[in-house]
């Protein structure tokens, strides 16, 4: 079983990284190539919003994976040919 401070440290590192991965996938969906999509992911995942949430102690706001995931789903829905 993990101690609370270990879980806190894991959350601080893992959640922005997952958010960065989702933003990287969204950038690739929009047509960005390898180094630029990675930069978009890093800028989104480790942005000032995340840093501000960490400083305020609101670590649940570091998991921003829903924003690029929603945009990715809407994009794929819009380019699909059917609703099924």
ZATI-819172 format. One record per atom (N, C-alpha, C): residue number from 1; residue in three letters; atom name; x, y, z. Coordinates in steps of 0.1 Angstrom, whole numbers, plus 5000, padded with zeros to 4 digits. Atoms other than C-alpha are relative to their C-alpha. Layout:
BEGIN
<num NUM | residuo ala | atomo CA | c1 X | c2 Y | c3 Z>
...
***
This chain:
BEGIN
<num 1 | residuo unk | atomo N | c1 5008 | c2 4988 | c3 5000>
<num 1 | residuo unk | atomo CA | c1 5000 | c2 5000 | c3 5000>
<num 1 | residuo unk | atomo C | c1 5009 | c2 5012 | c3 5000>
<num 2 | residuo unk | atomo N | c1 4993 | c2 4987 | c3 5002>
<num 2 | residuo unk | atomo CA | c1 5012 | c2 5035 | c3 4991>
<num 2 | residuo unk | atomo C | c1 4997 | c2 5009 | c3 5012>
<num 3 | residuo unk | atomo N | c1 5002 | c2 4989 | c3 4990>
<num 3 | residuo unk | atomo CA | c1 5017 | c2 5062 | c3 5017>
<num 3 | residuo unk | atomo C | c1 4994 | c2 5012 | c3 4992>
<num 4 | residuo unk | atomo N | c1 5007 | c2 4989 | c3 5006>
<num 4 | residuo unk | atomo CA | c1 4997 | c2 5094 | c3 5011>
<num 4 | residuo unk | atomo C | c1 5010 | c2 5010 | c3 4992>
<num 5 | residuo unk | atomo N | c1 4991 | c2 4991 | c3 5006>
<num 5 | residuo unk | atomo CA | c1 5028 | c2 5115 | c3 5003>
<num 5 | residuo unk | atomo C | c1 5006 | c2 4994 | c3 4987>
<num 6 | residuo unk | atomo N | c1 4995 | c2 5006 | c3 5012>
<num 6 | residuo unk | atomo CA | c1 5040 | c2 5089 | c3 4977>
<num 6 | residuo unk | atomo C | c1 4989 | c2 5001 | c3 4989>
<num 7 | residuo unk | atomo N | c1 5011 | c2 4999 | c3 5010>
<num 7 | residuo unk | atomo CA | c1 5006 | c2 5089 | c3 4960>
<num 7 | residuo unk | atomo C | c1 4999 | c2 5015 | c3 4995>
<num 8 | residuo unk | atomo N | c1 5000 | c2 4985 | c3 5004>
<num 8 | residuo unk | atomo CA | c1 5007 | c2 5128 | c3 4960>
<num 8 | residuo unk | atomo C | c1 5011 | c2 5002 | c3 4990>
<num 9 | residuo unk | atomo N | c1 4989 | c2 4998 | c3 5009>
<num 9 | residuo unk | atomo CA | c1 5041 | c2 5127 | c3 4943>
<num 9 | residuo unk | atomo C | c1 4997 | c2 4994 | c3 4987>
<num 10 | residuo unk | atomo N | c1 5003 | c2 5007 | c3 5012>
<num 10 | residuo unk | atomo CA | c1 5029 | c2 5102 | c3 4918>
<num 10 | residuo unk | atomo C | c1 4990 | c2 5007 | c3 4992>
<num 11 | residuo unk | atomo N | c1 5011 | c2 4992 | c3 5007>
<num 11 | residuo unk | atomo CA | c1 4998 | c2 5122 | c3 4910>
<num 11 | residuo unk | atomo C | c1 5006 | c2 5013 | c3 4993>
<num 12 | residuo unk | atomo N | c1 4994 | c2 4987 | c3 5005>
<num 12 | residuo unk | atomo CA | c1 5019 | c2 5154 | c3 4905>
<num 12 | residuo unk | atomo C | c1 5007 | c2 4997 | c3 4987>
<num 13 | residuo unk | atomo N | c1 4992 | c2 5003 | c3 5012>
<num 13 | residuo unk | atomo CA | c1 5040 | c2 5137 | c3 4879>
<num 13 | residuo unk | atomo C | c1 4992 | c2 4993 | c3 4989>
<num 14 | residuo unk | atomo N | c1 5007 | c2 5008 | c3 5010>
<num 14 | residuo unk | atomo CA | c1 5016 | c2 5113 | c3 4862>
<num 14 | residuo unk | atomo C | c1 4989 | c2 5007 | c3 4993>
<num 15 | residuo unk | atomo N | c1 5012 | c2 4993 | c3 5006>
<num 15 | residuo unk | atomo CA | c1 4985 | c2 5135 | c3 4857>
<num 15 | residuo unk | atomo C | c1 5004 | c2 5010 | c3 4989>
<num 16 | residuo unk | atomo N | c1 4997 | c2 4991 | c3 5011>
<num 16 | residuo unk | atomo CA | c1 5002 | c2 5163 | c3 4837>
<num 16 | residuo unk | atomo C | c1 5006 | c2 4992 | c3 4988>
<num 17 | residuo unk | atomo N | c1 4994 | c2 5008 | c3 5011>
<num 17 | residuo unk | atomo CA | c1 5021 | c2 5136 | c3 4817>
<num 17 | residuo unk | atomo C | c1 4988 | c2 4994 | c3 4992>
<num 18 | residuo unk | atomo N | c1 5012 | c2 5006 | c3 5007>
<num 18 | residuo unk | atomo CA | c1 4987 | c2 5119 | c3 4808>
<num 18 | residuo unk | atomo C | c1 4993 | c2 5011 | c3 4992>
<num 19 | residuo unk | atomo N | c1 5006 | c2 4989 | c3 5007>
<num 19 | residuo unk | atomo CA | c1 4973 | c2 5153 | c3 4799>
<num 19 | residuo unk | atomo C | c1 5008 | c2 5004 | c3 4988>
<num 20 | residuo unk | atomo N | c1 4991 | c2 4997 | c3 5011>
<num 20 | residuo unk | atomo CA | c1 5003 | c2 5160 | c3 4777>
<num 20 | residuo unk | atomo C | c1 4999 | c2 4990 | c3 4989>
<num 21 | residuo unk | atomo N | c1 5002 | c2 5010 | c3 5010>
<num 21 | residuo unk | atomo CA | c1 4999 | c2 5127 | c3 4759>
<num 21 | residuo unk | atomo C | c1 4987 | c2 5002 | c3 4992>
<num 22 | residuo unk | atomo N | c1 5013 | c2 4998 | c3 5006>
<num 22 | residuo unk | atomo CA | c1 4962 | c2 5135 | c3 4752>
<num 22 | residuo unk | atomo C | c1 5002 | c2 5012 | c3 4990>
<num 23 | residuo unk | atomo N | c1 4998 | c2 4988 | c3 5009>
<num 23 | residuo unk | atomo CA | c1 4972 | c2 5170 | c3 4738>
<num 23 | residuo unk | atomo C | c1 5009 | c2 4996 | c3 4988>
<num 24 | residuo unk | atomo N | c1 4992 | c2 5005 | c3 5011>
<num 24 | residuo unk | atomo CA | c1 4999 | c2 5153 | c3 4717>
<num 24 | residuo unk | atomo C | c1 4992 | c2 4993 | c3 4990>
<num 25 | residuo unk | atomo N | c1 5008 | c2 5008 | c3 5009>
<num 25 | residuo unk | atomo CA | c1 4974 | c2 5129 | c3 4702>
<num 25 | residuo unk | atomo C | c1 4990 | c2 5010 | c3 4992>
<num 26 | residuo unk | atomo N | c1 5008 | c2 4990 | c3 5006>
<num 26 | residuo unk | atomo CA | c1 4951 | c2 5159 | c3 4695>
<num 26 | residuo unk | atomo C | c1 5007 | c2 5008 | c3 4989>
<num 27 | residuo unk | atomo N | c1 4992 | c2 4993 | c3 5010>
<num 27 | residuo unk | atomo CA | c1 4979 | c2 5178 | c3 4677>
<num 27 | residuo unk | atomo C | c1 5003 | c2 4991 | c3 4988>
<num 28 | residuo unk | atomo N | c1 4997 | c2 5009 | c3 5011>
<num 28 | residuo unk | atomo CA | c1 4987 | c2 5147 | c3 4656>
<num 28 | residuo unk | atomo C | c1 4987 | c2 4999 | c3 4992>
<num 29 | residuo unk | atomo N | c1 5013 | c2 5001 | c3 5007>
<num 29 | residuo unk | atomo CA | c1 4950 | c2 5144 | c3 4647>
<num 29 | residuo unk | atomo C | c1 4998 | c2 5013 | c3 4991>
<num 30 | residuo unk | atomo N | c1 5002 | c2 4988 | c3 5008>
<num 30 | residuo unk | atomo CA | c1 4950 | c2 5180 | c3 4635>
<num 30 | residuo unk | atomo C | c1 5011 | c2 5002 | c3 4989>
<num 31 | residuo unk | atomo N | c1 4990 | c2 5000 | c3 5011>
<num 31 | residuo unk | atomo CA | c1 4981 | c2 5173 | c3 4613>
<num 31 | residuo unk | atomo C | c1 5014 | c2 5005 | c3 5004>
<num 32 | residuo unk | atomo N | c1 4987 | c2 4996 | c3 4996>
<num 32 | residuo unk | atomo CA | c1 5010 | c2 5184 | c3 4634>
<num 32 | residuo unk | atomo C | c1 5010 | c2 4988 | c3 4999>
<num 33 | residuo unk | atomo N | c1 4990 | c2 5011 | c3 5001>
<num 33 | residuo unk | atomo CA | c1 5042 | c2 5164 | c3 4628>
<num 33 | residuo unk | atomo C | c1 5007 | c2 4999 | c3 5014>
<num 34 | residuo unk | atomo N | c1 4994 | c2 5005 | c3 4987>
<num 34 | residuo unk | atomo CA | c1 5064 | c2 5148 | c3 4655>
<num 34 | residuo unk | atomo C | c1 5006 | c2 5010 | c3 5010>
<num 35 | residuo unk | atomo N | c1 4995 | c2 4991 | c3 4989>
<num 35 | residuo unk | atomo CA | c1 5084 | c2 5175 | c3 4672>
<num 35 | residuo unk | atomo C | c1 4990 | c2 5010 | c3 5005>
<num 36 | residuo unk | atomo N | c1 5009 | c2 4989 | c3 4997>
<num 36 | residuo unk | atomo CA | c1 5057 | c2 5201 | c3 4671>
<num 36 | residuo unk | atomo C | c1 4988 | c2 4994 | c3 5008>
<num 37 | residuo unk | atomo N | c1 5011 | c2 5006 | c3 4992>
<num 37 | residuo unk | atomo CA | c1 5030 | c2 5177 | c3 4684>
<num 37 | residuo unk | atomo C | c1 5005 | c2 4998 | c3 5014>
<num 38 | residuo unk | atomo N | c1 4994 | c2 5002 | c3 4987>
<num 38 | residuo unk | atomo CA | c1 5053 | c2 5168 | c3 4713>
<num 38 | residuo unk | atomo C | c1 5001 | c2 5013 | c3 5008>
<num 39 | residuo unk | atomo N | c1 4999 | c2 4987 | c3 4993>
<num 39 | residuo unk | atomo CA | c1 5059 | c2 5205 | c3 4721>
<num 39 | residuo unk | atomo C | c1 4986 | c2 5005 | c3 5004>
<num 40 | residuo unk | atomo N | c1 5014 | c2 4996 | c3 4997>
<num 40 | residuo unk | atomo CA | c1 5021 | c2 5211 | c3 4720>
<num 40 | residuo unk | atomo C | c1 4996 | c2 4993 | c3 5013>
<num 41 | residuo unk | atomo N | c1 5004 | c2 5008 | c3 4988>
<num 41 | residuo unk | atomo CA | c1 5016 | c2 5183 | c3 4745>
<num 41 | residuo unk | atomo C | c1 5007 | c2 5004 | c3 5012>
<num 42 | residuo unk | atomo N | c1 4993 | c2 4995 | c3 4989>
<num 42 | residuo unk | atomo CA | c1 5043 | c2 5195 | c3 4768>
<num 42 | residuo unk | atomo C | c1 4996 | c2 5013 | c3 5005>
<num 43 | residuo unk | atomo N | c1 5005 | c2 4986 | c3 4996>
<num 43 | residuo unk | atomo CA | c1 5031 | c2 5231 | c3 4768>
<num 43 | residuo unk | atomo C | c1 4986 | c2 4999 | c3 5006>
<num 44 | residuo unk | atomo N | c1 5013 | c2 5001 | c3 4994>
<num 44 | residuo unk | atomo CA | c1 4996 | c2 5220 | c3 4775>
<num 44 | residuo unk | atomo C | c1 5000 | c2 4992 | c3 5013>
<num 45 | residuo unk | atomo N | c1 5000 | c2 5008 | c3 4988>
<num 45 | residuo unk | atomo CA | c1 5004 | c2 5193 | c3 4801>
<num 45 | residuo unk | atomo C | c1 5007 | c2 5007 | c3 5012>
<num 46 | residuo unk | atomo N | c1 4993 | c2 4994 | c3 4989>
<num 46 | residuo unk | atomo CA | c1 5028 | c2 5214 | c3 4821>
<num 46 | residuo unk | atomo C | c1 4999 | c2 5015 | c3 4999>
<num 47 | residuo unk | atomo N | c1 5002 | c2 4986 | c3 5002>
<num 47 | residuo unk | atomo CA | c1 5013 | c2 5248 | c3 4816>
<num 47 | residuo unk | atomo C | c1 4999 | c2 5007 | c3 5013>
<num 48 | residuo unk | atomo N | c1 5001 | c2 4992 | c3 4988>
<num 48 | residuo unk | atomo CA | c1 5009 | c2 5276 | c3 4840>
<num 48 | residuo unk | atomo C | c1 4987 | c2 4997 | c3 5008>
<num 49 | residuo unk | atomo N | c1 5012 | c2 5004 | c3 4993>
<num 49 | residuo unk | atomo CA | c1 4974 | c2 5264 | c3 4849>
<num 49 | residuo unk | atomo C | c1 5003 | c2 4988 | c3 5009>
<num 50 | residuo unk | atomo N | c1 4996 | c2 5012 | c3 4991>
<num 50 | residuo unk | atomo CA | c1 4989 | c2 5231 | c3 4862>
<num 50 | residuo unk | atomo C | c1 5009 | c2 5005 | c3 5011>
<num 51 | residuo unk | atomo N | c1 4991 | c2 4995 | c3 4990>
<num 51 | residuo unk | atomo CA | c1 5016 | c2 5250 | c3 4880>
<num 51 | residuo unk | atomo C | c1 4993 | c2 5008 | c3 5011>
<num 52 | residuo unk | atomo N | c1 5008 | c2 4992 | c3 4991>
<num 52 | residuo unk | atomo CA | c1 4991 | c2 5273 | c3 4896>
<num 52 | residuo unk | atomo C | c1 4992 | c2 4991 | c3 5009>
<num 53 | residuo unk | atomo N | c1 5007 | c2 5010 | c3 4992>
<num 53 | residuo unk | atomo CA | c1 4970 | c2 5243 | c3 4907>
<num 53 | residuo unk | atomo C | c1 5008 | c2 4993 | c3 5010>
<num 54 | residuo unk | atomo N | c1 4991 | c2 5006 | c3 4991>
<num 54 | residuo unk | atomo CA | c1 5000 | c2 5227 | c3 4923>
<num 54 | residuo unk | atomo C | c1 5004 | c2 5010 | c3 5011>
<num 55 | residuo unk | atomo N | c1 4997 | c2 4990 | c3 4989>
<num 55 | residuo unk | atomo CA | c1 5009 | c2 5259 | c3 4942>
<num 55 | residuo unk | atomo C | c1 4989 | c2 5002 | c3 5009>
<num 56 | residuo unk | atomo N | c1 5012 | c2 4998 | c3 4991>
<num 56 | residuo unk | atomo CA | c1 4974 | c2 5262 | c3 4955>
<num 56 | residuo unk | atomo C | c1 4996 | c2 4987 | c3 5007>
<num 57 | residuo unk | atomo N | c1 5003 | c2 5013 | c3 4994>
<num 57 | residuo unk | atomo CA | c1 4973 | c2 5225 | c3 4965>
<num 57 | residuo unk | atomo C | c1 4988 | c2 4993 | c3 4995>
<num 58 | residuo unk | atomo N | c1 5011 | c2 5006 | c3 5006>
<num 58 | residuo unk | atomo CA | c1 4945 | c2 5216 | c3 4942>
<num 58 | residuo unk | atomo C | c1 5004 | c2 4990 | c3 4989>
<num 59 | residuo unk | atomo N | c1 4993 | c2 5009 | c3 5010>
<num 59 | residuo unk | atomo CA | c1 4961 | c2 5186 | c3 4926>
<num 59 | residuo unk | atomo C | c1 4990 | c2 4993 | c3 4991>
<num 60 | residuo unk | atomo N | c1 5010 | c2 5006 | c3 5009>
<num 60 | residuo unk | atomo CA | c1 4928 | c2 5173 | c3 4911>
<num 60 | residuo unk | atomo C | c1 4999 | c2 5008 | c3 4987>
<num 61 | residuo unk | atomo N | c1 5000 | c2 4992 | c3 5012>
<num 61 | residuo unk | atomo CA | c1 4931 | c2 5202 | c3 4886>
<num 61 | residuo unk | atomo C | c1 5011 | c2 4998 | c3 4991>
<num 62 | residuo unk | atomo N | c1 4989 | c2 5003 | c3 5009>
<num 62 | residuo unk | atomo CA | c1 4963 | c2 5188 | c3 4872>
<num 62 | residuo unk | atomo C | c1 4996 | c2 4989 | c3 4990>
<num 63 | residuo unk | atomo N | c1 5004 | c2 5010 | c3 5009>
<num 63 | residuo unk | atomo CA | c1 4944 | c2 5161 | c3 4854>
<num 63 | residuo unk | atomo C | c1 4991 | c2 5006 | c3 4990>
<num 64 | residuo unk | atomo N | c1 5007 | c2 4992 | c3 5010>
<num 64 | residuo unk | atomo CA | c1 4933 | c2 5180 | c3 4823>
<num 64 | residuo unk | atomo C | c1 4998 | c2 4991 | c3 4987>
<num 65 | residuo unk | atomo N | c1 5001 | c2 5009 | c3 5012>
<num 65 | residuo unk | atomo CA | c1 4930 | c2 5149 | c3 4800>
<num 65 | residuo unk | atomo C | c1 4987 | c2 5001 | c3 4993>
<num 66 | residuo unk | atomo N | c1 5014 | c2 4999 | c3 5006>
<num 66 | residuo unk | atomo CA | c1 4893 | c2 5156 | c3 4794>
<num 66 | residuo unk | atomo C | c1 4999 | c2 5010 | c3 4989>
<num 67 | residuo unk | atomo N | c1 5001 | c2 4989 | c3 5010>
<num 67 | residuo unk | atomo CA | c1 4898 | c2 5188 | c3 4774>
<num 67 | residuo unk | atomo C | c1 5005 | c2 4995 | c3 4986>
<num 68 | residuo unk | atomo N | c1 4996 | c2 5005 | c3 5014>
<num 68 | residuo unk | atomo CA | c1 4920 | c2 5174 | c3 4745>
<num 68 | residuo unk | atomo C | c1 4992 | c2 4988 | c3 4996>
<num 69 | residuo unk | atomo N | c1 5007 | c2 5012 | c3 5004>
<num 69 | residuo unk | atomo CA | c1 4901 | c2 5141 | c3 4746>
<num 69 | residuo unk | atomo C | c1 4986 | c2 5003 | c3 4995>
<num 70 | residuo unk | atomo N | c1 5013 | c2 4996 | c3 5005>
<num 70 | residuo unk | atomo CA | c1 4868 | c2 5158 | c3 4741>
<num 70 | residuo unk | atomo C | c1 5001 | c2 5007 | c3 4986>
<num 71 | residuo unk | atomo N | c1 4998 | c2 4994 | c3 5013>
<num 71 | residuo unk | atomo CA | c1 4882 | c2 5179 | c3 4713>
<num 71 | residuo unk | atomo C | c1 5003 | c2 4989 | c3 4989>
<num 72 | residuo unk | atomo N | c1 4997 | c2 5011 | c3 5009>
<num 72 | residuo unk | atomo CA | c1 4896 | c2 5147 | c3 4697>
<num 72 | residuo unk | atomo C | c1 4988 | c2 4992 | c3 4996>
<num 73 | residuo unk | atomo N | c1 5012 | c2 5008 | c3 5003>
<num 73 | residuo unk | atomo CA | c1 4863 | c2 5129 | c3 4700>
<num 73 | residuo unk | atomo C | c1 4991 | c2 5008 | c3 4990>
<num 74 | residuo unk | atomo N | c1 5008 | c2 4991 | c3 5009>
<num 74 | residuo unk | atomo CA | c1 4844 | c2 5159 | c3 4684>
<num 74 | residuo unk | atomo C | c1 5006 | c2 5001 | c3 4986>
<num 75 | residuo unk | atomo N | c1 4994 | c2 5000 | c3 5013>
<num 75 | residuo unk | atomo CA | c1 4869 | c2 5161 | c3 4656>
<num 75 | residuo unk | atomo C | c1 4998 | c2 4987 | c3 4992>
<num 76 | residuo unk | atomo N | c1 5003 | c2 5013 | c3 5007>
<num 76 | residuo unk | atomo CA | c1 4866 | c2 5124 | c3 4648>
<num 76 | residuo unk | atomo C | c1 4986 | c2 4998 | c3 4997>
<num 77 | residuo unk | atomo N | c1 5014 | c2 5000 | c3 5003>
<num 77 | residuo unk | atomo CA | c1 4829 | c2 5127 | c3 4650>
<num 77 | residuo unk | atomo C | c1 4996 | c2 5008 | c3 4987>
<num 78 | residuo unk | atomo N | c1 5003 | c2 4991 | c3 5011>
<num 78 | residuo unk | atomo CA | c1 4828 | c2 5156 | c3 4625>
<num 78 | residuo unk | atomo C | c1 5006 | c2 4995 | c3 4987>
<num 79 | residuo unk | atomo N | c1 4995 | c2 5004 | c3 5013>
<num 79 | residuo unk | atomo CA | c1 4850 | c2 5139 | c3 4599>
<num 79 | residuo unk | atomo C | c1 4995 | c2 4986 | c3 4997>
<num 80 | residuo unk | atomo N | c1 5005 | c2 5013 | c3 5004>
<num 80 | residuo unk | atomo CA | c1 4832 | c2 5105 | c3 4601>
<num 80 | residuo unk | atomo C | c1 4988 | c2 5002 | c3 4990>
<num 81 | residuo unk | atomo N | c1 5010 | c2 5000 | c3 5010>
<num 81 | residuo unk | atomo CA | c1 4808 | c2 5097 | c3 4573>
<num 81 | residuo unk | atomo C | c1 4986 | c2 4996 | c3 5004>
<num 82 | residuo unk | atomo N | c1 5014 | c2 5004 | c3 4995>
<num 82 | residuo unk | atomo CA | c1 4780 | c2 5082 | c3 4593>
<num 82 | residuo unk | atomo C | c1 5000 | c2 5002 | c3 5015>
<num 83 | residuo unk | atomo N | c1 5002 | c2 4998 | c3 4985>
<num 83 | residuo unk | atomo CA | c1 4766 | c2 5085 | c3 4628>
<num 83 | residuo unk | atomo C | c1 5001 | c2 4987 | c3 5008>
<num 84 | residuo unk | atomo N | c1 5000 | c2 5013 | c3 4993>
<num 84 | residuo unk | atomo CA | c1 4768 | c2 5048 | c3 4636>
<num 84 | residuo unk | atomo C | c1 5014 | c2 4997 | c3 5004>
***
